[in-house]
């Protein structure tokens, strides 16, 4: 959205259109207790128990209030709203190859800490979650390079 200085007392709520989704999932070569696996990953990642999204859950715009609100009075810039989350991906082996029981191999994808914010096109965002939105929406402006992450 482009805000102009003639927008007196204009309060706008930016809606969010998904660019990419992240769904929590566990993929394995055998049977394993997924809850114990996620609890172990949370401990390894240094986050509280129960924080990581459980399998099947997607990042939801509702978790961050459905969008971002701002008062545009006196502004003269282009703005973009962004929603993100911290994504955790890990590979694992459960068991020992030398034991009689075959080890279980797999990967876990999860996320935590949904966050929303407003970007001003032309101002390089400092938050990682905002950089993808910036590149996609503000493309004609100088976008941060991958080396700046």
C-alpha positions, -999 to 999 in steps of 0.1 A, spaced: 0 0 0 12 35 -8 5 60 19 4 97 10 7 128 32 -30 137 24 -43 107 44 -56 125 74 -64 103 104 -62 72 82 -59 41 102 -54 10 81 -52 -27 89 -31 -45 65 -43 -80 56 -18 -108 51 -16 -129 19 4 -161 23 37 -162 3 49 -195 17 35 -218 44 53 -239 70 36 -269 83 50 -288 113 57 -324 104 76 -355 114 88 -380 88 104 -413 99 115 -447 86 97 -464 115 76 -460 145 86 -434 171 67 -414 198 65 -380 181 58 -361 214 90 -374 230 108 -365 198 95 -329 198 102 -326 235 138 -337 229 141 -312 200 128 -284 222 154 -292 248 181 -293 222 169 -260 207 168 -243 242 131 -235 240 104 -243 266 85 -276 264 54 -273 243 66 -243 223 72 -260 190 42 -265 168 30 -300 167 26 -320 134 -1 -307 111 -1 -271 125 6 -243 101 17 -207 110 -16 -189 113 -23 -152 106 -49 -153 134 -21 -160 159 -7 -125 152 -40 -107 152 -50 -113 116 -27 -85 102 -9 -53 111 -25 -20 119 -10 14 115 -20 51 115 -9 65 82 -16 102 89 12 123 75 31 93 60 43 93 24 59 58 19 51 23 6 43 -2 33 41 -40 33 29 -62 62 48 -94 70 41 -124 92 68 -149 101 80 -175 125 112 -192 137 115 -224 117 133 -254 132 143 -283 109 164 -313 122 174 -348 111 177 -375 137 186 -412 143 168 -430 171 186 -462 181 219 -478 174 229 -495 141 247 -523 161 216 -533 180 192 -561 170 164 -535 165 168 -513 134 174 -476 141 147 -451 131 158 -422 108 138 -391 102 134 -354 99 113 -329 120 101 -296 107 84 -272 132 81 -236 141 75 -213 170 72 -176 179 49 -162 152 56 -125 147 41 -97 125 54 -64 114 53 -36 89 80 -29 63 87 3 46 99 -2 10 133 14 6 143 7 42 162 -26 45 146 -48 72 168 -60 101 145 -90 110 151 -122 91 114 -130 88 108 -97 70 135 -101 43 116 -126 21 85 -103 21 107 -73 13 124 -90 -17 90 -102 -31 70 -70 -26 95 -41 -27 116 -58 -55 123 -26 -75 139 -10 -44 173 -21 -32 168 -55 -16 192 -70 9 216 -95 -6 219 -130 9 254 -121 22 238 -94 44 218 -120 64 
